[in-house]
Amino acid sequence: MADLSTSYLGLKLRNPIIIASGPKTGNIESLKKCEQNGAGAVVLKSIFEEQIETEVGKQLVEHSEYLEHSDFSEYFENVSKDYYLEKYLQLLKDAKRELSIPVIASINCSDLSTWEDYISSFEKAGADAIELNYYPIAQDKKVSGESVDKALFKFAKRMRKSTTLPVSIKLGDNYSSIANIISELDKIGINGLVLFNRFFRPDINIETETMTHLGGISSFNEYASTLRWIALMSAEVKCSLAANRGIHDANTVIKMLLAGAAACQICTIYLKDESIVKTMCDELNAWMEKKNYKSISDFQGKMAQENIANGSAWERTQYMKTLIGGDK
Ligand SMILES: Cc1cc2nc3c(=O)[nH]c(=O)nc-3n(C[C@H](O)[C@H](O)[C@H](O)COP(=O)(O)O)c2cc1C
């Protein structure tokens, strides 16, 4: 049996498969199943400040007749927010008590000081690391791309200073210079980056002429952008890179590791089939034995841009020549 263990954010994982933040990591029963099914680590379902505010807002409306006094209304709001945070902290504490694999807490806030408060609470509750979801939608036409990037770096510096725990940031791939973003976040001391999140995608129902959405489940083969950027950046940065999006089988896990990923986060495929982690690990092991690799580090990053002769192939965006058969 090959050694499947890997190091991610400075944490030792028994294998590189992490159950990504999502429906299967939001309650203790399914978290236990993640571990039983062989996961190397789990990222808890994110706590969303915006969602808490919506919930609290709904309650304020429901109880408005009792909340006419503004001081009491403010008190009620704070108590309600604390209730949601306490619920999350309880999940984190339960997970730390019941599981032996690393437990990563995940946050999505809007206010900088709230981020810091939450991080500090998670640290006290025993989280092994923190994954941050910072996604400003730059819909204001007066806001330049450069200022969006600067805001991200400022945010990362502040969060890095706010805790001694390893910190990762889950990124989208919609920045104008992903290489610059990854390398600056690495210089700031962020311990890991998750490439890439798969965002909520709004849509329109043309019969009802109402807003709808495209659903959150990824399809097989959605991993190409992730693979490219892991291959381009893994040898350039100190921080660990976790691959995410469209990783549905062991072959894709192997590709991500060859490109230089430290670990792979899976959500969609685990939602469909919880036994997939065992299958992925068995197939990864079989491939390693066939190739005579004893440990992940024997081949991790072997196909990264810096480590192959034709590394510029990872930069290719046009494929017309390939289509007409002139350039493979
Ligand atoms: C129903 C659902 C809920 C999700 N909730 C979260 C969440 O709370 N926080 C988060 O960072 N990502 C969340 N995600 C995104 C996943 O963690 C993951 O990044 C995305 O699904 C891409 O991975 P996949 O191709 O394996 O599904 C969610 C995804 C789904 C499908």
The ligand as an SDF file (V2000), in Angstrom:
LIG
                    3D

 31 33  0  0  0  0  0  0  0  0999 V2000
  -25.5790   22.9080   -2.3950 C   0  0  0  0  0  0  0  0  0  0  0  0
  -24.2010   23.4820   -2.2650 C   0  0  0  0  0  0  0  0  0  0  0  0
  -23.8740   24.2600   -1.1490 C   0  0  0  0  0  0  0  0  0  0  0  0
  -22.6090   24.8330   -1.0340 C   0  0  0  0  0  0  0  0  0  0  0  0
  -22.3000   25.5720    0.0720 N   0  0  0  0  0  0  0  0  0  0  0  0
  -21.0570   26.1190    0.1830 C   0  0  0  0  0  0  0  0  0  0  0  0
  -20.6950   26.8600    1.3340 C   0  0  0  0  0  0  0  0  0  0  0  0
  -21.4580   27.0280    2.2960 O   0  0  0  0  0  0  0  0  0  0  0  0
  -19.4480   27.4040    1.3680 N   0  0  0  0  0  0  0  0  0  0  0  0
  -18.5410   27.2340    0.3530 C   0  0  0  0  0  0  0  0  0  0  0  0
  -17.4150   27.7430    0.4540 O   0  0  0  0  0  0  0  0  0  0  0  0
  -18.8590   26.5200   -0.7380 N   0  0  0  0  0  0  0  0  0  0  0  0
  -20.0810   25.9620   -0.8440 C   0  0  0  0  0  0  0  0  0  0  0  0
  -20.3910   25.2160   -1.9560 N   0  0  0  0  0  0  0  0  0  0  0  0
  -19.3880   25.0750   -3.0310 C   0  0  0  0  0  0  0  0  0  0  0  0
  -18.5880   23.7710   -2.8820 C   0  0  0  0  0  0  0  0  0  0  0  0
  -17.8360   23.7690   -1.6880 O   0  0  0  0  0  0  0  0  0  0  0  0
  -17.6100   23.5980   -4.0510 C   0  0  0  0  0  0  0  0  0  0  0  0
  -16.7020   24.6720   -4.0440 O   0  0  0  0  0  0  0  0  0  0  0  0
  -18.2990   23.5870   -5.4120 C   0  0  0  0  0  0  0  0  0  0  0  0
  -19.4960   22.8100   -5.3740 O   0  0  0  0  0  0  0  0  0  0  0  0
  -17.3590   23.0330   -6.4940 C   0  0  0  0  0  0  0  0  0  0  0  0
  -16.9400   21.7230   -6.1960 O   0  0  0  0  0  0  0  0  0  0  0  0
  -17.6070   20.4540   -6.9140 P   0  0  0  0  0  0  0  0  0  0  0  0
  -17.3850   20.5840   -8.3680 O   0  0  0  0  0  0  0  0  0  0  0  0
  -16.9480   19.2410   -6.3180 O   0  0  0  0  0  0  0  0  0  0  0  0
  -19.0770   20.5040   -6.5750 O   0  0  0  0  0  0  0  0  0  0  0  0
  -21.6450   24.6230   -2.0680 C   0  0  0  0  0  0  0  0  0  0  0  0
  -21.9660   23.8270   -3.1720 C   0  0  0  0  0  0  0  0  0  0  0  0
  -23.2280   23.2480   -3.2700 C   0  0  0  0  0  0  0  0  0  0  0  0
  -23.5360   22.3780   -4.4680 C   0  0  0  0  0  0  0  0  0  0  0  0
  1  2  1  0
  2  3  1  0
  2 30  2  0
  3  4  2  0
  4  5  1  0
  4 28  1  0
  5  6  2  0
  6  7  1  0
  6 13  1  0
  7  8  2  0
  7  9  1  0
  9 10  1  0
 10 11  2  0
 10 12  1  0
 12 13  2  0
 13 14  1  0
 14 15  1  0
 14 28  1  0
 15 16  1  0
 16 17  1  0
 16 18  1  0
 18 19  1  0
 18 20  1  0
 20 21  1  0
 20 22  1  0
 22 23  1  0
 23 24  1  0
 24 25  2  0
 24 26  1  0
 24 27  1  0
 28 29  2  0
 29 30  1  0
 30 31  1  0
M  END
$$$$
